[in-house]
Amino acid sequence: MKKAFETVTAFVEDVSALLRGLVMLGIVVGILFDDYFGVVAAIGELMGKFGDAGFAGLLALMIIVFWYNKN
């Protein structure tokens, strides 16, 4: 059972690393080529939602950043 959890965890980590890379690539392409796919605009909207939520949004953003740095 432990081996199965390790396999699933490794798979999820690989997929999340791939998605992080794709987001970074999308940001670079968006900056260089006028945001063709809308990645930069979507990130701006997401950050705007955190800002509109006030302290709760700031707290949620801090939790996400701390969780990301932990991994």
Biopython code that builds the backbone (N, CA, C, O; Angstrom):
import numpy as np
from Bio.PDB.StructureBuilder import StructureBuilder

atoms = [
    (1, "MET", "N", (0.821, -1.190, 0.000)),
    (1, "MET", "CA", (0.000, 0.000, 0.000)),
    (1, "MET", "C", (0.873, 1.266, 0.000)),
    (1, "MET", "O", (0.569, 2.245, -0.681)),
    (2, "LYS", "N", (1.957, 1.222, 0.775)),
    (2, "LYS", "CA", (2.853, 2.370, 0.838)),
    (2, "LYS", "C", (3.478, 2.634, -0.522)),
    (2, "LYS", "O", (3.666, 3.787, -0.912)),
    (3, "LYS", "N", (3.794, 1.578, -1.236)),
    (3, "LYS", "CA", (4.389, 1.709, -2.576)),
    (3, "LYS", "C", (3.397, 2.381, -3.535)),
    (3, "LYS", "O", (3.803, 3.177, -4.382)),
    (4, "ALA", "N", (2.115, 2.069, -3.409)),
    (4, "ALA", "CA", (1.097, 2.680, -4.260)),
    (4, "ALA", "C", (0.998, 4.182, -4.001)),
    (4, "ALA", "O", (0.899, 4.972, -4.939)),
    (5, "PHE", "N", (1.024, 4.573, -2.727)),
    (5, "PHE", "CA", (0.980, 5.997, -2.391)),
    (5, "PHE", "C", (2.210, 6.732, -2.903)),
    (5, "PHE", "O", (2.112, 7.864, -3.376)),
    (6, "GLU", "N", (3.368, 6.085, -2.809)),
    (6, "GLU", "CA", (4.595, 6.699, -3.325)),
    (6, "GLU", "C", (4.517, 6.880, -4.838)),
    (6, "GLU", "O", (4.966, 7.896, -5.368)),
    (7, "THR", "N", (3.950, 5.896, -5.530)),
    (7, "THR", "CA", (3.799, 5.990, -6.979)),
    (7, "THR", "C", (2.852, 7.119, -7.365)),
    (7, "THR", "O", (3.148, 7.895, -8.275)),
    (8, "VAL", "N", (1.728, 7.216, -6.687)),
    (8, "VAL", "CA", (0.755, 8.269, -6.970)),
    (8, "VAL", "C", (1.345, 9.640, -6.637)),
    (8, "VAL", "O", (1.160, 10.594, -7.393)),
    (9, "THR", "N", (2.046, 9.743, -5.523)),
    (9, "THR", "CA", (2.667, 11.010, -5.137)),
    (9, "THR", "C", (3.707, 11.438, -6.162)),
    (9, "THR", "O", (3.774, 12.612, -6.527)),
    (10, "ALA", "N", (4.515, 10.497, -6.626)),
    (10, "ALA", "CA", (5.520, 10.817, -7.641)),
    (10, "ALA", "C", (4.851, 11.280, -8.934)),
    (10, "ALA", "O", (5.327, 12.217, -9.576)),
    (11, "PHE", "N", (3.759, 10.635, -9.316)),
    (11, "PHE", "CA", (3.037, 11.024, -10.528)),
    (11, "PHE", "C", (2.458, 12.431, -10.402)),
    (11, "PHE", "O", (2.565, 13.232, -11.331)),
    (12, "VAL", "N", (1.849, 12.734, -9.260)),
    (12, "VAL", "CA", (1.267, 14.061, -9.046)),
    (12, "VAL", "C", (2.354, 15.128, -9.041)),
    (12, "VAL", "O", (2.156, 16.214, -9.584)),
    (13, "GLU", "N", (3.502, 14.830, -8.432)),
    (13, "GLU", "CA", (4.610, 15.792, -8.435)),
    (13, "GLU", "C", (5.122, 16.040, -9.853)),
    (13, "GLU", "O", (5.440, 17.175, -10.209)),
    (14, "ASP", "N", (5.203, 14.972, -10.670)),
    (14, "ASP", "CA", (5.647, 15.138, -12.056)),
    (14, "ASP", "C", (4.666, 15.977, -12.865)),
    (14, "ASP", "O", (5.076, 16.830, -13.652)),
    (15, "VAL", "N", (3.382, 15.739, -12.673)),
    (15, "VAL", "CA", (2.368, 16.500, -13.400)),
    (15, "VAL", "C", (2.379, 17.959, -12.968)),
    (15, "VAL", "O", (2.264, 18.856, -13.804)),
    (16, "SER", "N", (2.516, 18.203, -11.666)),
    (16, "SER", "CA", (2.532, 19.594, -11.198)),
    (16, "SER", "C", (3.793, 20.317, -11.683)),
    (16, "SER", "O", (3.735, 21.508, -11.988)),
    (17, "ALA", "N", (4.922, 19.621, -11.758)),
    (17, "ALA", "CA", (6.139, 20.241, -12.293)),
    (17, "ALA", "C", (5.956, 20.576, -13.778)),
    (17, "ALA", "O", (6.411, 21.622, -14.242)),
    (18, "LEU", "N", (5.300, 19.700, -14.506)),
    (18, "LEU", "CA", (5.018, 19.971, -15.915)),
    (18, "LEU", "C", (4.099, 21.175, -16.071)),
    (18, "LEU", "O", (4.334, 22.025, -16.930)),
    (19, "LEU", "N", (3.063, 21.257, -15.259)),
    (19, "LEU", "CA", (2.135, 22.384, -15.334)),
    (19, "LEU", "C", (2.800, 23.698, -14.951)),
    (19, "LEU", "O", (2.527, 24.734, -15.557)),
    (20, "ARG", "N", (3.679, 23.659, -13.937)),
    (20, "ARG", "CA", (4.427, 24.875, -13.580)),
    (20, "ARG", "C", (5.282, 25.338, -14.743)),
    (20, "ARG", "O", (5.355, 26.531, -15.035)),
    (21, "GLY", "N", (5.925, 24.398, -15.402)),
    (21, "GLY", "CA", (6.739, 24.742, -16.568)),
    (21, "GLY", "C", (5.912, 25.334, -17.690)),
    (21, "GLY", "O", (6.336, 26.288, -18.343)),
    (22, "LEU", "N", (4.728, 24.771, -17.921)),
    (22, "LEU", "CA", (3.859, 25.300, -18.968)),
    (22, "LEU", "C", (3.352, 26.697, -18.631)),
    (22, "LEU", "O", (3.230, 27.544, -19.516)),
    (23, "VAL", "N", (3.057, 26.940, -17.363)),
    (23, "VAL", "CA", (2.619, 28.285, -16.960)),
    (23, "VAL", "C", (3.756, 29.283, -17.165)),
    (23, "VAL", "O", (3.537, 30.382, -17.675)),
    (24, "MET", "N", (4.962, 28.902, -16.770)),
    (24, "MET", "CA", (6.112, 29.791, -16.978)),
    (24, "MET", "C", (6.340, 30.049, -18.458)),
    (24, "MET", "O", (6.622, 31.179, -18.854)),
    (25, "LEU", "N", (6.222, 29.019, -19.270)),
    (25, "LEU", "CA", (6.359, 29.192, -20.716)),
    (25, "LEU", "C", (5.266, 30.103, -21.253)),
    (25, "LEU", "O", (5.527, 30.947, -22.110)),
    (26, "GLY", "N", (4.046, 29.941, -20.757)),
    (26, "GLY", "CA", (2.941, 30.800, -21.173)),
    (26, "GLY", "C", (3.171, 32.251, -20.804)),
    (26, "GLY", "O", (2.831, 33.154, -21.568)),
    (27, "ILE", "N", (3.755, 32.481, -19.621)),
    (27, "ILE", "CA", (4.049, 33.851, -19.208)),
    (27, "ILE", "C", (5.108, 34.461, -20.119)),
    (27, "ILE", "O", (4.963, 35.596, -20.571)),
    (28, "VAL", "N", (6.167, 33.713, -20.387)),
    (28, "VAL", "CA", (7.236, 34.232, -21.249)),
    (28, "VAL", "C", (6.704, 34.497, -22.657)),
    (28, "VAL", "O", (6.998, 35.540, -23.242)),
    (29, "VAL", "N", (5.934, 33.572, -23.200)),
    (29, "VAL", "CA", (5.360, 33.769, -24.534)),
    (29, "VAL", "C", (4.402, 34.953, -24.524)),
    (29, "VAL", "O", (4.369, 35.728, -25.480)),
    (30, "GLY", "N", (3.620, 35.103, -23.454)),
    (30, "GLY", "CA", (2.696, 36.226, -23.349)),
    (30, "GLY", "C", (3.415, 37.560, -23.309)),
    (30, "GLY", "O", (2.954, 38.540, -23.895)),
    (31, "ILE", "N", (4.541, 37.599, -22.620)),
    (31, "ILE", "CA", (5.301, 38.846, -22.547)),
    (31, "ILE", "C", (5.951, 39.153, -23.894)),
    (31, "ILE", "O", (5.936, 40.297, -24.349)),
    (32, "LEU", "N", (6.512, 38.145, -24.517)),
    (32, "LEU", "CA", (7.234, 38.373, -25.769)),
    (32, "LEU", "C", (6.318, 38.590, -26.970)),
    (32, "LEU", "O", (6.644, 39.376, -27.860)),
    (33, "PHE", "N", (5.188, 37.911, -27.006)),
    (33, "PHE", "CA", (4.337, 37.931, -28.197)),
    (33, "PHE", "C", (2.927, 38.436, -27.924)),
    (33, "PHE", "O", (1.962, 37.891, -28.459)),
    (34, "ASP", "N", (2.796, 39.469, -27.099)),
    (34, "ASP", "CA", (1.532, 40.177, -26.899)),
    (34, "ASP", "C", (0.421, 39.312, -26.306)),
    (34, "ASP", "O", (-0.743, 39.483, -26.667)),
    (35, "ASP", "N", (0.751, 38.398, -25.414)),
    (35, "ASP", "CA", (-0.226, 37.609, -24.644)),
    (35, "ASP", "C", (-1.275, 36.945, -25.531)),
    (35, "ASP", "O", (-2.474, 37.130, -25.325)),
    (36, "TYR", "N", (-0.827, 36.180, -26.508)),
    (36, "TYR", "CA", (-1.713, 35.527, -27.473)),
    (36, "TYR", "C", (-2.706, 34.578, -26.801)),
    (36, "TYR", "O", (-3.867, 34.518, -27.207)),
    (37, "PHE", "N", (-2.273, 33.842, -25.788)),
    (37, "PHE", "CA", (-3.144, 32.869, -25.131)),
    (37, "PHE", "C", (-3.881, 33.430, -23.916)),
    (37, "PHE", "O", (-4.743, 32.751, -23.358)),
    (38, "GLY", "N", (-3.564, 34.639, -23.502)),
    (38, "GLY", "CA", (-4.250, 35.275, -22.382)),
    (38, "GLY", "C", (-3.754, 34.845, -21.014)),
    (38, "GLY", "O", (-4.458, 35.033, -20.022)),
    (39, "VAL", "N", (-2.559, 34.273, -20.935)),
    (39, "VAL", "CA", (-2.040, 33.791, -19.655)),
    (39, "VAL", "C", (-1.747, 34.950, -18.710)),
    (39, "VAL", "O", (-2.119, 34.903, -17.538)),
    (40, "VAL", "N", (-1.091, 35.978, -19.204)),
    (40, "VAL", "CA", (-0.732, 37.115, -18.359)),
    (40, "VAL", "C", (-1.993, 37.829, -17.865)),
    (40, "VAL", "O", (-2.056, 38.247, -16.709)),
    (41, "ALA", "N", (-2.981, 37.965, -18.726)),
    (41, "ALA", "CA", (-4.243, 38.601, -18.325)),
    (41, "ALA", "C", (-4.965, 37.771, -17.267)),
    (41, "ALA", "O", (-5.537, 38.326, -16.328)),
    (42, "ALA", "N", (-4.944, 36.456, -17.410)),
    (42, "ALA", "CA", (-5.604, 35.591, -16.433)),
    (42, "ALA", "C", (-4.918, 35.667, -15.070)),
    (42, "ALA", "O", (-5.586, 35.672, -14.036)),
    (43, "ILE", "N", (-3.591, 35.726, -15.068)),
    (43, "ILE", "CA", (-2.869, 35.857, -13.805)),
    (43, "ILE", "C", (-3.166, 37.208, -13.168)),
    (43, "ILE", "O", (-3.312, 37.301, -11.949)),
    (44, "GLY", "N", (-3.257, 38.255, -13.983)),
    (44, "GLY", "CA", (-3.621, 39.567, -13.464)),
    (44, "GLY", "C", (-5.013, 39.581, -12.859)),
    (44, "GLY", "O", (-5.225, 40.194, -11.813)),
    (45, "GLU", "N", (-5.967, 38.914, -13.501)),
    (45, "GLU", "CA", (-7.321, 38.822, -12.950)),
    (45, "GLU", "C", (-7.333, 38.054, -11.632)),
    (45, "GLU", "O", (-8.035, 38.431, -10.694)),
    (46, "LEU", "N", (-6.556, 36.979, -11.565)),
    (46, "LEU", "CA", (-6.487, 36.183, -10.344)),
    (46, "LEU", "C", (-5.912, 37.003, -9.192)),
    (46, "LEU", "O", (-6.441, 36.967, -8.081)),
    (47, "MET", "N", (-4.848, 37.732, -9.448)),
    (47, "MET", "CA", (-4.263, 38.582, -8.414)),
    (47, "MET", "C", (-5.229, 39.705, -8.023)),
    (47, "MET", "O", (-5.258, 40.118, -6.863)),
    (48, "GLY", "N", (-6.013, 40.197, -8.973)),
    (48, "GLY", "CA", (-7.022, 41.205, -8.673)),
    (48, "GLY", "C", (-8.097, 40.669, -7.745)),
    (48, "GLY", "O", (-8.583, 41.388, -6.872)),
    (49, "LYS", "N", (-8.471, 39.404, -7.932)),
    (49, "LYS", "CA", (-9.468, 38.799, -7.046)),
    (49, "LYS", "C", (-8.934, 38.665, -5.625)),
    (49, "LYS", "O", (-9.666, 38.880, -4.658)),
    (50, "PHE", "N", (-7.660, 38.310, -5.502)),
    (50, "PHE", "CA", (-7.076, 38.254, -4.161)),
    (50, "PHE", "C", (-7.079, 39.646, -3.525)),
    (50, "PHE", "O", (-7.355, 39.792, -2.335)),
    (51, "GLY", "N", (-6.770, 40.661, -4.326)),
    (51, "GLY", "CA", (-6.745, 42.027, -3.811)),
    (51, "GLY", "C", (-8.125, 42.531, -3.434)),
    (51, "GLY", "O", (-8.270, 43.258, -2.452)),
    (52, "ASP", "N", (-9.144, 42.155, -4.202)),
    (52, "ASP", "CA", (-10.508, 42.587, -3.910)),
    (52, "ASP", "C", (-11.066, 41.944, -2.644)),
    (52, "ASP", "O", (-11.982, 42.487, -2.027)),
    (53, "ALA", "N", (-10.525, 40.800, -2.256)),
    (53, "ALA", "CA", (-11.033, 40.087, -1.088)),
    (53, "ALA", "C", (-10.520, 40.688, 0.214)),
    (53, "ALA", "O", (-10.960, 40.288, 1.292)),
    (54, "GLY", "N", (-9.602, 41.634, 0.132)),
    (54, "GLY", "CA", (-9.094, 42.286, 1.342)),
    (54, "GLY", "C", (-8.185, 41.380, 2.140)),
    (54, "GLY", "O", (-7.334, 40.684, 1.587)),
    (55, "PHE", "N", (-8.380, 41.397, 3.466)),
    (55, "PHE", "CA", (-7.508, 40.624, 4.348)),
    (55, "PHE", "C", (-7.644, 39.124, 4.108)),
    (55, "PHE", "O", (-6.655, 38.395, 4.181)),
    (56, "ALA", "N", (-8.855, 38.659, 3.824)),
    (56, "ALA", "CA", (-9.052, 37.227, 3.566)),
    (56, "ALA", "C", (-8.279, 36.795, 2.325)),
    (56, "ALA", "O", (-7.704, 35.707, 2.300)),
    (57, "GLY", "N", (-8.263, 37.637, 1.301)),
    (57, "GLY", "CA", (-7.504, 37.327, 0.098)),
    (57, "GLY", "C", (-6.013, 37.313, 0.352)),
    (57, "GLY", "O", (-5.295, 36.456, -0.162)),
    (58, "LEU", "N", (-5.544, 38.269, 1.152)),
    (58, "LEU", "CA", (-4.133, 38.309, 1.510)),
    (58, "LEU", "C", (-3.746, 37.077, 2.311)),
    (58, "LEU", "O", (-2.689, 36.490, 2.082)),
    (59, "LEU", "N", (-4.586, 36.690, 3.236)),
    (59, "LEU", "CA", (-4.326, 35.500, 4.040)),
    (59, "LEU", "C", (-4.305, 34.241, 3.167)),
    (59, "LEU", "O", (-3.438, 33.384, 3.337)),
    (60, "ALA", "N", (-5.250, 34.128, 2.240)),
    (60, "ALA", "CA", (-5.279, 32.974, 1.343)),
    (60, "ALA", "C", (-4.032, 32.933, 0.465)),
    (60, "ALA", "O", (-3.458, 31.865, 0.248)),
    (61, "LEU", "N", (-3.614, 34.085, -0.037)),
    (61, "LEU", "CA", (-2.414, 34.147, -0.854)),
    (61, "LEU", "C", (-1.180, 33.760, -0.049)),
    (61, "LEU", "O", (-0.303, 33.063, -0.559)),
    (62, "MET", "N", (-1.105, 34.204, 1.196)),
    (62, "MET", "CA", (0.023, 33.840, 2.048)),
    (62, "MET", "C", (0.058, 32.339, 2.316)),
    (62, "MET", "O", (1.132, 31.737, 2.314)),
    (63, "ILE", "N", (-1.092, 31.736, 2.543)),
    (63, "ILE", "CA", (-1.158, 30.292, 2.774)),
    (63, "ILE", "C", (-0.680, 29.537, 1.535)),
    (63, "ILE", "O", (0.059, 28.560, 1.652)),
    (64, "ILE", "N", (-1.092, 29.980, 0.363)),
    (64, "ILE", "CA", (-0.670, 29.326, -0.873)),
    (64, "ILE", "C", (0.836, 29.451, -1.063)),
    (64, "ILE", "O", (1.498, 28.481, -1.433)),
    (65, "VAL", "N", (1.377, 30.630, -0.813)),
    (65, "VAL", "CA", (2.826, 30.838, -0.973)),
    (65, "VAL", "C", (3.603, 29.998, 0.029)),
    (65, "VAL", "O", (4.598, 29.374, -0.338)),
    (66, "PHE", "N", (3.174, 29.965, 1.284)),
    (66, "PHE", "CA", (3.869, 29.154, 2.283)),
    (66, "PHE", "C", (3.795, 27.669, 1.932)),
    (66, "PHE", "O", (4.778, 26.946, 2.097)),
    (67, "TRP", "N", (2.640, 27.207, 1.451)),
    (67, "TRP", "CA", (2.481, 25.815, 1.059)),
    (67, "TRP", "C", (3.391, 25.489, -0.131)),
    (67, "TRP", "O", (4.003, 24.421, -0.175)),
    (68, "TYR", "N", (3.475, 26.405, -1.087)),
    (68, "TYR", "CA", (4.325, 26.180, -2.257)),
    (68, "TYR", "C", (5.800, 26.143, -1.859)),
    (68, "TYR", "O", (6.549, 25.299, -2.352)),
    (69, "ASN", "N", (6.224, 27.043, -0.977)),
    (69, "ASN", "CA", (7.621, 27.063, -0.531)),
    (69, "ASN", "C", (7.983, 25.845, 0.287)),
    (69, "ASN", "O", (9.140, 25.425, 0.298)),
    (70, "LYS", "N", (7.012, 25.272, 0.969)),
    (70, "LYS", "CA", (7.252, 24.076, 1.773)),
    (70, "LYS", "C", (7.593, 22.895, 0.872)),
    (70, "LYS", "O", (8.423, 22.056, 1.223)),
    (71, "ASN", "N", (6.948, 22.833, -0.289)),
    (71, "ASN", "CA", (7.215, 21.715, -1.218)),
    (71, "ASN", "C", (8.415, 22.080, -2.013)),
    (71, "ASN", "O", (8.848, 21.307, -2.868)),
]
sb = StructureBuilder()
sb.init_structure("model")
sb.init_model(0)
sb.init_chain("A")
sb.init_seg("    ")
for serial, (resi, resn, name, xyz) in enumerate(atoms, 1):
    if name == "N":
        sb.init_residue(resn, " ", resi, " ")
    sb.init_atom(name, np.array(xyz, "f"), 0.0, 1.0, " ", f" {name:<3s}", serial, name[0])
structure = sb.get_structure()
